[in-house]
Amino acid sequence: MLKDFAISIIQALHQQGFQAYLVGGCVRDLLLQREPADYDVATSATPAQVMEIFPQTYAVGAQFGVVLVPLPEEQRIRAEDVVPSTSQAVEVATFRSDHGYSDGRRPDEVRFSRDPREDVARRDFTINGMLLDPLNNEVLDFVGGRKDLEAGIIRTIGDPAKRFEEDKLRMLRAVRFAARLEYELETETLAAIRRRAQEIEVVSRERVRDELTKMLTEGHARRAFLLLDESGLLREVLPEISTMKGVEQPPEFHPEGDVFVHTLLLLENLPRPCPPTLAWGALLHDVGKPATFRVAPDRIRFDSHVDVGVKIAQEICERLRFSNHDSAQILALVDNHMRFGHVSRMKESTLKKFLRMPGFDEHLALHRADSLASHGNLRTYEFLQKKLAEIPPEKIRPAPLVTGDDLIAAGHVPGPKFREILEAVEDAQLDGRLLERDAALEFVKREFPV
């Protein structure tokens, strides 16, 4: 639907006498016979002219020549709050040349152009710099993108130092494209990243976070993090992960190798598609190990690595400005990943509380990937899958037999003791020792006399 809509935009622009092409990632993906996530159009029409042709538009970056043209309302999957997402709209950008990037992100000056060659010259990588005329099925390639696409190479358009000077985030994008497409970083492009890796610090933490999240969730996280390490970017954006390299683990539990090797293998075993919180929880689950490494008389140990890991993960989440909701889930994944080793010894009440943790499917997925990346034993995973299938949801999270009002009616004074009493009743209920309200009230009277 979106492709057809983008083509209709190009037809409309042609009818008004303007040049217009599909451009960027959608052209790359179409040539690779992949379904593009979105469609962008480049045109000789100015933003004002585009908005005149398409009255219902959003000038999301008119000063840079970018106008968002949404799908007709009846074709949208759901209503957007303010501006339709790019999955339900087409970005239409005016041919332009950029001049000066004093903030390392946006051009200081934009000059609109009627020459598509000038527009392509300011883009990032050759494979993203091709134009496609869908009306004639003709590819315009002024930068050698098709050749690099066939060779499997990520290469900047023109001087890599200049491209990275313009937008430092392009260094991370180069790594992500190389990983996602399983391509190689061209020699000069990689060398330029290595020389400028420290400059990534000027990029906003949110942009860095979003780029890393894409690396973690696009299905090639292991290769992405190997390239981050090779390029020197890893120690700049996530030094806590870089310090995992060379930290040995007890071979009887981790025959695969050090903490860094284990973590990257774990990422390889995550589900696809992978929720961002699960991916980050997986990346950070052992982040406390380097700081707690010690060689004990019996074996290598990481005492309190979970507690230390939670603190480090919290610092990372704050630094990268994760939402409170996402941070809470990421920290919970780090905090609980070792509890799976105690599942077979848990009381019924403890097990049921474990199973009802928020986002337990992510905890279970992390445990599975963790096991596959080390000893390979999935008995605990299979045991928990069986339990989830056997125990009805109402038995895992039953309606309470006793409430705070009941405790007050029985003569108890509201305070910290309330929680202790209610938890004791719930544990007995989950263990199957209390099944009815009257029995629960009698239990409170007996065990917690006023």
Steps between C-alpha positions, in 0.01 A plus 500: 500500500774747597705416188200565277435825684863612453474424127178701480684796660773472238239488223332812637832686519587396142164627379585840647832503314733403789761229520430238767654168599497242774821548695714352776438186700183402316691485169774293665245258645303469176819413312574240768143371455415588860189675623593861591391626842410837349513694174672833435464722197751757375376774270591827330181655645549732797320431829247774420429344162464154652253631758303674227467175303418294811289716734500253791869504591725551801805724465713287733823658376407761244819698565688188385256439218308213662122466487301202627209391279270260691298218356135594442318464830289206383819303420675551833522203733425716801478871579817675608490752784663791319721409206466164321802272542723429200334158476180683397646793310758583236781750555536730203831689500618771266831449319754696699863558585617541860761743626672500839423264789612692808298278738609173339143413409306757300618720211545867582371594155280317250479602135220350295600359164354367178785255448458149648877447480552786745244350735655153495851635562409615852356161612678247720583168329512395137240226548261765638576750223313349206185640342223296340249621245218250564303621197775383263666251739829687451773524765711816509831421665747788510710363791571134424237371740392208285857376468549517878165330553610210281843486667357519853684817605404794721679806361438868561411727210817697440750572778410294812658760730270766356190279523570417865585860577155599376317250721690295757211256534585375152785305661249290694274475197790362295546224756127427512464471123809279476360269768141499378591433137802280590724730296859613553602851600711644219863550609508881495156524657606275789830688540314831521269361771800381701659844477185682604337251741543732799294767324186289545471663844352814343197304376195513726462199725150437364628467142778266613250293700264469206776393263630240747145373553464443128827305500375286786160425349560467125628144529876548461597631843807278541659627180400857582680490834808335350513787249444756775799351677713483186421861409578638847143620551410247769734643763355845427127421514493199736834469684330266750454243221853551372641407844340154468770400251753259649306447825524125542214283624498156667523253207273247672212750466619708206697287251433761232755751635526837671215731601511696172487183288213364710300823476533519121401134464197570718396788274515259207243278670239769568160467332427689180340749511642587839346752743750782571484449877583131463791580269646755743439270798689228315789732416528618862414181691864429591625859501593464869745213441818694410483694829439188711742254339714298742681169491385296802665174617231295327430706184454843349224688681299819453366574847199737499536561128122536469481782756798675345356441153169661590681814617710519183196430280312779676784742426491398134122537479521847653788600275315388187176655625277195490140551610416401858291211369778358281764554767293309755466199271867501398610515865252225593649276231850556638383459859315171450703308244679288762176400675431240234767283660279467810172416326504129584534582872233772515186456709179501300417852620845631409486338158159649423619847602802447276280403206283811537781753489421780253629407156583143606512392136811718463658351813438152362636592156814642663548182702467286187754709308732505803488121524560448128800734516664301780427142613216442251273338761135601453343285775404801714356683199292196404389449863373858517329476163318192630400678822362797308292262288375301799416774751195712412557879520247529784717260705813705438329829587192406707254748646604578861319311774566776756520878455621790707139579594470148642809557715361829632169329577694234692661770718838546328646850478610606148878500466797298374356186666214502249735406216653215697155357582364534147813343350477208744138440400585524131792256536274249671242552226757451222635188675147358508474504882221762498216470253211691661445839661382361837809280528718800415340715770549221751866473388550873570332470840721207593835613357469875562298556819400856577 
